[in-house]
Amino acid sequence: MKEVMAAPVPVGLAVDLNGPSPDKSPVETVRTFFPETWIWDLVEVGEFGTKNVSLTVPDTITTWETEAFCLSPQGFGLARRKNLTVFQPFFLELSLPYSIIRGEHFELKATTFNYLTSCIMVTVTPIPSLDYTLTPLSGDQYTSCLCGSERKTLSWTMAPSALGVVNVSVRAEAVTSQTSCDNEVVSVPERGRIDVVTRHLIVKAEGTEMTNAYNWLLCPKGQALTEEMDIELPENIAGSARASVSVLGDILGRALENLDGLLQMPYGCGEQNMALLAPDIYVLEYLRDTQQLTPAIRKKATNFLTSGYQRQLNYKDNYGAYSTFGAGPGNTWLTAFVLRSFAKAQTFIYVDPANIEASVTWLKSKQRKNGCFEQSGTLFHTIMKGGVSDEVTLSAYITAAFLEMNMYINDPAVHGPVNASLSCLKESIGDLSNTYTTALLAYVFTLAGDMETRAHLLGHLDTVGLREGGFLHWSQTATETSASLSVETSSYVLLAKLSASPTAEDLGYASRIVRWLTSQQNYYGGFSSTQDTVVALQALALYSTLVFSPEGSSSVTVRSPGGQLVFDVNRNNKLLYQEKQLQDVTGKYSLEVKGTACAAIQISLVYNVPTPAADTTLSVLVQPEANCTSKIPKLSLNLTSLYSGKESSTNMVILDIKMLSGFVPDPESLNMLKGALLVDRVEQKEDHVLVYIRELQKDIRINHSLTLIQEYKVQNLKPAVVKIYDYYQPSDQSDTAYIDPCVAA
């Protein structure tokens, strides 16, 4: 159901115009819930064909437009659209921007509406708060007449003083009065006499937000384990730094807590949607295999799976292939990714077998005579391009998909293609210079049961592994800086080690890889990008299943300069996400884990720094232009993106354009941007516009433009930031600040 603009129509709200009863306190309506869309639900109507669903209507005074359809063995039914109008005769409406930056202030407007047939006397009062100051701008008009079908707007200058989400509340009350309005005695409705509206305003710190996460996986086994560290922050914006510590008894618990968003990145294409769907499958498999899957968790996770599956079908063509943005030729790599995920998802949700069969048939049609597979469609993930050859790395990935599905065993029609592909892959094993491809091949030949080739590949990988203390991981080269690539490579080694009846020695070896992998997790339980998150969680789920024990308990003590916090981990709360705020952001910290159960501990820091000016291989130049005398303030952003790195081109690049406070993108300009050079998709998310750029060629400047409209006038306007980054290597990024030239002048 979605909100539509419509003339307000009173529905079902009883109003007594004779005034309130003396023995009754006035009914106060408090409205805080204002979604833009409402009701996204699947309901089983049962054999009788009807179902009553009770819901609380949101607080928006508006008309909702319903859309509903039904599936049954008899076919598909689409209901006629119906409107539901939410209304009350006397109400208040607040007007304020989505977010502002600390130090800015704006005009907060409160408009009261009277759709009664008689006049009322209205008092409008903001509810005091320590988070902001309000300066009246409407003189002595805060108590005044409001007759039938009239509206009145009052305003204040609002200057927030606190960071974070600030609740802004204003109260409007129809009061008794001896003063007449338009020669009419004022009335006081008994119901709907008081309306209180609370809206949220996000107050952000200046500069650019940064996050750091420090992770430990400590398994004491009866002997106390300790860790110590000094946490220091770079020069940061005053008041912006905050820290928290979280503890879990399960290394997959953090991912379970955030199944709807393991990455703080956009999800606007076919591969990124799969990065939401695939981890759900691995977490569900782990919980099922360890008897930890409760009905509540199953419902939450399968709802995500179902919606992700349905979204993914938007990227499928008529032949069973999937493409990145749902147009153009099918992508062999993405189709294999979808195939292996859908095959596993069948255990938990309904997946049309025809979709799987069509993808298998399409992939088989892309196999060359030598047994390897050809690349079709644009490949944005250039790590896949960096193998011994596109053909070898891609073929290994597709072969792994077939083998994971057990189709090699169960479907004789796949025996030939898989055997041919394995034969082609064997021919490339003489060159093991690419660590990523070698790790992927080790996993493939493990799944195929070729222990001799597996041993050869793992033996080589062991010689190039990077060891530090109790940690073990792999990188493409000794100077490789891509955390995403290292995580994905190390995860394939871990999968290869654990996918063939691992011994106690294998599990000990694997534990060192797991310790390194968990140290790389972000606050949400994911990693740097999409593929490293998917593969790492698959590997961690397999490891967790093999070493799972319901027994044991531990006590975790976190000491900081300001005191200590104690967490208990036991068999009843292994998956419980325990988090507490830390008073100290910097200083010397110590961790101690006592007991017999493993504990996954994370200290996370969030802080803002001045927008960095350092050059990277990616950069964006922002040149704002405005007509400072225009009646409707508009601002044109001219954006120039440039890549100057070592490669001939980049991966997919994201241009993240933060709006100036009070500004919104011009719809016409937004539509033009969607058809601009190299732009595959444009999204609007809260106060950001996200532009998906297919790739940037080395040393070639690409120009784009976007027009902004001032929706709310904000004083003391602060600069906003435009960020450009490589989607698969987010560390390769650059930030640029811009300001309205009319303000700067």
N, C-alpha and C positions, 0 to 999 in steps of 0.2 A: 504494500500500500504506500502511495506517495502523496506528498502534500501538493495541492494545486491552489493557485490563487483564485478566489471566488468571493463574491459579495457576501458578507456575513448575514446569516439567516438565523434568528433565534430558534432553538430547538429544545424543547423539554425542560426549560429552566423556569421553575415557578418563582414568581416575584410578587411579594405582597406590598402594594403601594400605600397601604394604610399606616406604615411605620412599624417599628419593632415592638414586640411585646415587652413590657417592662420587666418581666421576670426571666427573660432569656438573654444570654450574652450573644453579641452579634457573631454570625458565622464568618469566619475568616478563610478565604481561599488563598492558599500558598502554592504558587506555580513555579516549578523548577525544571521540568522535563520538556525540552524543545527539540526533538529529533526532526531531521528533514525527511526521513523515510521511517515507516512503521509497519510492523507485522511481516516477518519473513519466516513462514512456518509451513511444515508439512503436517497434515492432520489426516488420520485414518477415520473415514466416516462410518466404516463398519457395514454390516449386512443390511441395515435399515436405510442407509443412504443419507443419514443426517447426523450432524454432530454440533452440539452447542459448545462454543468456546468463550470463556469469560476473559475479558481483557480490560485493562484500565486505559482510558483514552489519554494521549499525551496532553500537555498543558497549552499547546499552541492554539490560539483562536484562529481557526482556519477550516478549510474543507479538504477532507481526505478523499482521494479517488481509489477505489478498490479494484484490484485485478485478481481473478482466481481462475484456476483450471483444475480439472479432475481427470485422473487416469483410472481405467477399470478394464477388465477383460473384454468389455464390449466396445471399448474405444476411448477417444479423447473428447472431453467436454470443456468448453470455454464459457464462463459465466459473463453475463452482461455487466458492464461497469456500473457500479453504484457509488454515489457520493454520501459521505458521512460528514456533516457539518458540526464542528465543535464550537460552542458559542456561550457567552454569558452577556447580559445586557449592559453591565457596567464592568469595565476592565481596564487594565493598565498595560502599556507596551513600552519596553525599554529599547533604546537604540544605542549600540556601542560597537566598536570594532572587535574582530576576533582576537587580536593580540596587539600589544604595544611593547616597546622597549623601555626599560626603566629610565626615568628622566623625561619621558614624553608625557604630555597631558592633552586631554581632549574634552570636547563638550558632550557630556552625558545628557541624553534627552529622554524624558518620560512623557508619553502621550496618554491621556485618559480619554476613554470613549464612553459615551452615554447613549445607549439605544433604548432606554426607557421612554415612555411617553410623557413623562413629567420632568421638571427641573430638580436637580439635587445640588447640595453644597458639598464640594469635594476638598479634602485636605490631602496633599501629597507630601510624603515625608520619606527621605532616604534613611535607611537603617544605619546607625553609626558603625564604623569599623576602624580598627587600628591599621588596616592595610592600605588605606588611602585617605586623602582629604578631599572634601567637596566645597567649592565656593559657589554660592547661589548667583545665578545670572538672570533670574526672572523677578527681581524686586520683591514686592509684597503680594505676589499672585499665587502663592502656594496654597492658599485657601480661597476658593472662588466658586462662582456659579457655573453649572454645566447643565444646559437644558437638553431636551430630547433631540437625539441625532447629532449632537455637537461633540466636538473633540477639542482638546487643548493640550498644547505642548509646553512643558517647563524644562528648564535646563540648569546644569551646574558645570563648572570646570572641575574635572576629575584629575587628580594627580596621585597615581599609585606610589606606594613607598615599599611594598614587599614584592619579592620575586615569587614566581610560581602561579598557581591558579588562585585568583582572587574572586570571591563571591560578592557580587554587587546586588543589593536588595533595596527595593523601593516599595513603599506602602501607600496605597490610595484608599481613602475611607470616605464614604458618604456620611456626613455628620448632620446633626440637628442644628437648625439655625432659625432665628427670628427674622432674618433678613429675607426679603422676597427676591425672586429672580424673574425678570420679565413680568413683573406684577403678579407673580404666581408664588404661592406658598410652597417652599421646598418640601419634598418628601424624602423619607429614608427607607429604602427597601430592607426587609428583614433578612432575606437571603441574598448573597452576593453583595453585601454592604461593604465588605473589606476585601481588597485584592492585593496580594503581595506577590511580586515577581522577583525571582532571583536568577540572574544570569551570570555566567562564568566569563571572566576576562583573564587571558594568559599574559602575564608580565614576564618578559624575557630579559636576561642580562645582555649587555652590549657585547659585541664581538662575535666569535665563533665558538659553538659548543664542542667540547672535546670529551671523550670518555676513555677511561683506563679500567681494565679488569685484571685482577691478580687471582689466579686459581691454584688450588692445591687438592690433590687426592691423597689422603693419608689413611693407611690401613694399619692400625697399631698391633693387632694380633696379640693382645695381652700386654704389650710393652708400650709405654707412652712414647709418642712421637712429637717432636717440636719443630717449629720453623720460626725464623726471625727475619724481619725485613724493615728497612727504612723507607718510608714513603715520602717523596718530595714532589712538589708540583712546580711546573714552570711559572713564570710570571703570569698571573691570571687576574681577571676582573674581580674587584673587591665584592665579596658577598655571594659570588656565583658558585663557589666550591661546596660540594656536599659528598658525603661518603656513607656507604652502608656495607654491612657484612651479611652474607646469607650462608646457610648450612643445610645440606641435604644428606640423606643416608644412601642415595642412589645417584650415580653419575648421569642418569637420564632424567632425573627429576626436574632439572631446570628446563630441559626441552619440553617435558610434559606440561609444566606450568605455562609455557608460552607457545603452545602448538599453533596458535593463530598468527604468530609473528616472531620467528626465530632471528629475523634480520630486520633492521630498521632501514629497509631499502624498498624502492617501488616494486610492485608485482604486476606490471602491465603487459607482459608477454608470455608466450606459451611455456617457455622454460622456467620463468620465475614463478608462475603458478604451480608448476610441478615441485618447486622448492618448498611450497607450502604443503603440498599433498604427500610427497614421498616420506618425509620424516614421521608423519602420523602413522604410516604403515609399520615402520621399524619399531617405533615405540609400542604400538599395539601388539605386535608380534612378541616383543620382549615381555610385556606384562602378561600376555596370555600364556607364554611358555613357562613363566615363573609363578603362575597362579596369583598374580596381583591385579588382574583386570576386574575392577568393580563395575557394576552396572552404570554408575555415574560417569566414570572415566570413559567407558565404552560409548555411552551416548554422546558425550562431548566430542570425542575424537572421531566417531563415525559421522557426526554432523559435518565436521570439517572435511572429512573424506568425501562425503556425498556432494557437497557444494563444490569442492575442488574438482571432482570428476566431471560434474556438469559444466563447469567453466572451461575445462580443458577441451571439451568437445567443440567449443567455438573455434579452436585452432586446427580442426581436422578437415581434410578435403574428402572428396567422394571416393577416393581410392584407399583410404585408411591411413594416409600419411599426415603428419603434423608439421606445421610451419610456425615460425617464431611469432608472427603477428597475424596468422590466419589467412594469409594471402600469398600468392606466388607458389613456386614449386615446393613439394614436400621436403622436409629436412631429415636425412637419414639418421643423423645422430639424435635429434630430438625425438623422432619416432621410436627409436630403440629405448630411449629414456622413458617415454610414456608407456611403451609396451611392458617393460620389466616392472613398472609400478602398478599398472592396471592388473597384471597377472597376480601380483601379491595382494592387491586391494580386494580381489574377489572373495577372499576369506571373510571379509568384514562388511562389505556393501555389495549391492548388485552392480555388476559391470556387464554390459551387453557382450556376450561371447563373439558376436559378429564384428564388434570393434577390434577385438584382439586378433581374430582370424584375418581381418582385412589388413591390419598392420603387418602381420607375419608375411602374408602374401606379397605386400608391397616391398618389404625389405628383401625378400628372396629375389624379387625382380631386379634389385640393384646389385646383385652379386656378379662379379666379373668371372671370366673363364678361369683365372688363376686361383679363384676361391675367395679373394678379398672383396670388400664392398667398396663401391664408389660413393663419393660425397655428392649429395644433392641438396640444394638449398644453401642459403647463406649461413655460414658458421661464425657466430659472434665470439665463441669461446676459443680464443687463439691458442690456448694451452693445447687443445686438441690438434692444432695445426703444427705444434712444435715437436711432434714425434719423429721417429725415424723417417716416416712419410705420412702424409694425410691418410693414405690407404691402410697402413699398418695399425696406427692408433685407432682409427675409426673402426676398423674390422675387429680389433680386440674388444672394443666397447660393445659392438653389436653381438659378437659371439658370447660375451659375458651375459648379455641380456637373454639370449636363447638358453644358455646353460642354467642361469638362475631360475628360469621358468620351468626347468625340468623337461622342456620340450624335446631335448636330445634323447631323453629316455622314453618319454611317453608318445611321441609323435614320429613315426618312421619317416614321414615326409621331410622332417628337419634333419635326419641323420646325415644325408648327403651334403646339404649346405654347410652344416656345422663341421663335418669332417674336412670338407674342402677348405673352409676358412682356417681351421687349425693347421692344415698343411701349409697354407700361405703364410701364416704367422710364424711357423717354425723356420721358414726360410730367412726370416729377418733377425733371428736370434744371434747371429754372428756379430751384430753391432748393438752393443749394450750401452752406448754413450748417453742415451736419453733415459734418465732415471725414472721419469714419470711413466714412459711407455714400458720400461722394464717392470715396474711395479704392477702396472695393469696386466701385462702378459703373465706375470707370476700368478695373479689371481685367476686369470682365464684357464691356465693349464692346471691349476689346482681344482677348479670346478670340473674340468674335463677328465680328471683322474690320471693325468700324465705326470707321475711322480718324478720321473727322471728329469724331464724338462723343468719342472717346478723346482727341484733341488738345485739345478744349475743356476736358475734365475735368482732364487733366494740366496744362494751362496755369493753371487756377485753383489747383490744388494747389501748383504751383511758387511762386505768389505768397504762400501761407500757410505754406510750409515754414519750419522753425526751423533757422537756420544758426549754427554755432559752430565756428570753426576749419575743420578738414576734415570736420566731421560735419554730417549733414542728417537731420532727422526731422520728424514731424508729431504734433500733439496735438489733441484735440477743441477745446480753448479755450486761450487764453494762460496761464490759471491751472490747467490740468488737471494733477492730481497722480498719475493712474493710469498707472504704468509699463506695465501690461499693455495698456491701451488704446492707448498711443502705439506700442508694439511692433507690435501687430496692424495699426494704421492704416499705419504706415511700411512694413510688410511687403507690404501690398496695393499700395502705390505702387510698390515694387520689382518685384513680380510684373507689374504693368501695364507698367512700363518695359522689362522683359526678355522679355515673351511675344510680341513682334512684330518679329522680325529686328532686334535692337538694333544700332545703329551704335557706332563707337568713342566718340563723344560720349555716347551713352546709357550705355555701360559706365563711362565716367568719372564720370558723374552718379550711377550706381548704386553705385559704389565708396564714395562718401561716405555713402550710406544704410547700406551693409554695415558700414562702420567704426562707425557709431553702434549698429547692431543687435548686433554682436559685443561692444561695450562693455557691453551690458545682460545678457549671458548669466550664468547662475548657475554654480556650481561643477560641475554635472553636464552642462552644455551645453544646458540648457533655459532658460526665462525665468520670468516670475512665476507664470503659471497655465497652463491647458490650451490654450485657443484661440490665445493669443499664441505659445506654443511650437510648435504645429502649423503655423500660417501662416508664422512666421518661418523655421522649418527648411525649409519648402517653398521659400520665396524664396531662402534662402541656398544650398540645393542647386541651384537653377536658375542662380544667379550663378556658383557654383563650377564647374558644368559648362561654362559659356560661357567662363570665363577659365582653365580648367585647362591646366597645362603640366607634363609630367613632368620637365622639365629644371630645372637650377638647384640651388643649395645655399646655405645661410647658416649663420653662426655667431651664436648669441645669448649675450650676456654680461649677467648680472644682478649688479649690485653693491649691496651693503648695508653698513651699518656694520661687520658682522662678517666681511666678505670678499666673494668673488665666486664665481659658479657659471657654467659654460659649457655650452651645449647645441649640438649640431650637428643641422641639419635638411638632409636630402638626399632624392633620389628614392627611396631604399630605405627611408626611415623616415618618410615624410610622414604616415602615419596612426598612427605610434607615439606613445603617450601617455607623455611624459617628465615625471616629477614628482620634486621634491626638497624636503625640509623646509628652512625658513629658520631660522637661529639667532636672528635679530632679528625681532621682531614689529613694532616701530615704528622710525621713523627715516627717513633720506633714502635713497631707492632710485633707481638709474639703470639704464636698459635700453639696450643697443646691439645692433643687428642689422646684420651685414655680409654681403654676398653678393648673390645674384640670386633667391632664393626667399622667398616670404612666410612669416612666422612668426606664429602666434597664441599670445599669451603671456597667462597669467593668474596674478595673485598673489591668493591667497585667505586670508582671516583667519577664524578661529573663536574666539569668546570668550564668556564669560558675564558678564552684568550683573545687579545686584540687580533683583528683579522690579519693573518700572516701575509707578508709580502714576498716571501721566498719563492724563487722560480722553481718549477718542476717541469717534467716533460709535457704536462698538460697546462694550458693557461686559457683564461677567458678575459677579454677586455670589454668593459661595459661603458658605453658612452650615452648618458641620458640627455634627452632633449625635451624642452617644454615651452609652451607659450604662456608666459607668466601673466598675461592680461586676459586670458580666456575666461569666460563665465563658467564653463565646465572644465575644471582642472584636469588635464591629461598629461601623461608623461610617456614618452617613447624611449624604449631601451634598445640601443643598437649593440648587439652582442657579437664579438669576434672570437671564435674558438680556434686554438692552434695546438698541434702536437709536434714536438721537436725532439722526440726520443730516438732510440737506436733502430727500432723496427720500421718497416715500410708503412705500417698502418697500426691503428689501435684495435682493441676490442670494441664492443659497444660502449658508448660514452653517455653519461647522464649529465644533463645541464639542469641544475636545481636552482630555480630563481625564486628567492624569498621576496615577498611583497613588502614595500614600505608600509608602515603602520597606517591604516585607514584607506589603503589603496586596494583595488581588485583588478584582475585582468579584464580588458575590454573583450567581450565575447567575439566580436567580428575579427579582432586581431588574433585571438586564440585560434579561431578556425583557419585563418590564413597560415599561422605557424604550423598547423598540422600537415599542410601540404608543401612545406618548405624543403629546401635541398637537404637530403640525407636524413630527414626527420621521419621516423617510423611511427612514432606515437607521441601524443602530448596528453598529460594528465594534470588535473587541478586537485591538489590535496591540501585542505585547510588553507593556510596562507602561503602556499608554495605552488609554483608551476614546474612540472617535471617534463623535460624534453628528452626523448630517446633518440640519440644520434647514432646511425648505423655504424659508422667508423670515421676516423679522421686520418687522412693521408699525411705522411710526414711533410712538415714545412709548408702545408697549404692551408691558408686561412679560410674559414667558413663563416659566413655572416648570416645572422638571424635577427629578427626584430620582434618586439612585443610592446603593445601599448597598454598602459595602466590608467585606470580612472580613479579619481579620488572620491571615495564613498563617504568617508568621515574626515573632517578636518582635524588634524593632530598638530598641536604646537610643540615646539622644541624637537622637531623631527630628527630621529637618529638614522644613520646609514643602515641599509639592508645589505645582505650578502648574497652573491651569486657564486655557487660552487660548481665546479666541473670535475668529474672523476670517472675513472675506468671502472665499469661495473664489475669486472672479474678480478680486478686488483685495486680495491678502493683506496689503498694507501697512495696510489698515484692520483693525486688530486690537487686542486688549487682553488683558493678563495679570493674573491674580489668584492670590495664594498662599493656601493653607489649611493647617491643622495639626490633628492629633487633639486635641480639647479635653481629653481625659484626660491627655495629655502636657503640654499648655499649663498645665493646672491644677496 
